Amino acid sequence: MSINKRKVKTYAKLISIGLLVLLVLIFMASNRERVMIKFLVWDWQLPLFGLIFLTAILGIFIFLVCRKIMNVVNEFRQIRREEKSHQNLVQEITKQVRDNKST
């Protein structure tokens, strides 16, 4: 009897997700008190766990947006480097052609 590694990994992931969900439910049950949020002219009341989750989701969103911006900037820099390399190559070839014509 051989052990199917794929099934073991799948079951390990399912068990991990189940434990994570259980921990989140325990966290939610222990942080139910309502807190007041004031932002500019708006006031909200929501459970503490809701505030923590909203803050975490906002942080993840900001991280993903910043990472995407950095990827675009890095791609732009790479394109600029390649463009400069091509320009230098064209200049070298042009110089060689001129030198060959003059000799």
N, C-alpha and C positions, 0 to 999 in steps of 0.2 A: 504494500500500500504506500503510494507516494503522496507527499504533502503538496497540495496545489498552493504555491506561494501567492498567486493572485487572489485566491479566496481568503487566505490568511490576512493579506493586506486589506482586503475589503472589509472583513469582519473587524479588524483592528481599527479601521477608520470609523466604522459604524459605532463601535463601542466608545471611541474617543468623542464622537459627536454627541452620543447619548449622555456621557458624563458631563460634557460641556453644557448641554441643555439643562441638565439637572443642577449644575452649579449656578447657572444663570437664574433658574427658577428660585433657588434658595436665596440668591442675592436679591432678587426682586421682592421676595416675601419679607426679607429682613430690612428693607429700605423703602417702606411704603409711606412714610410720613410725607406730608405735602410741604413744599417749600415755595416761597414767593419769589418770583423773578420780576425785576423791574428793568426795562430797557427803553430809554428815551421816554415816550409818553405811554407806553404799554405796560400793563401788569398782567402776569400770568401766575397761576398756581398749578403745580404739577408734582407728581411723586418724585422723590429724590432719585430713584432708579431711572425714571424717564429723563431727568436732567442729565444724569451721567451718560446714558446711552445717546442722547442727542448731541452732547458734547463730543463723545467718542466718534460718532458718525460724521460730525462736522470736521473734526480733526483728520479723519481718514480722507474725506473729500478734499480738504485743503492739501494734504500730502499728495494725493493722486494728481491734482491739478498742477502743483509745483513740479512733480516728477515729469509730467507730460510737457510742461514748458521747458524744462531742462533738456529733455530729449530733442525737442524742436531746435533749441539753441545749439546743442551739440551737433545735430545734423547740419545746421546752417554753417557752423564752423568747419565741419568736414568738407562741405561743398566749397567753401571759400579756399581751404587749403588745396583741394584738388584743382580749383580754378587757377590759383597762383602757380601750381606745379605745371599745369598745361601752358600757361602764359610763358613761363621760363623755358619750357621745352620748345615752344614756337620761336622764341627769341634766339635760342641756341641754333635751331635749324636754319633760321633766317640768316644768322651770322655765318654759318658754315656755307650756305648757298652763296652769299656775297663774297666770301673768301675764295671759293672755288671759281667764281666768275672772274675775279680780279687776277687770278693766276693763270 
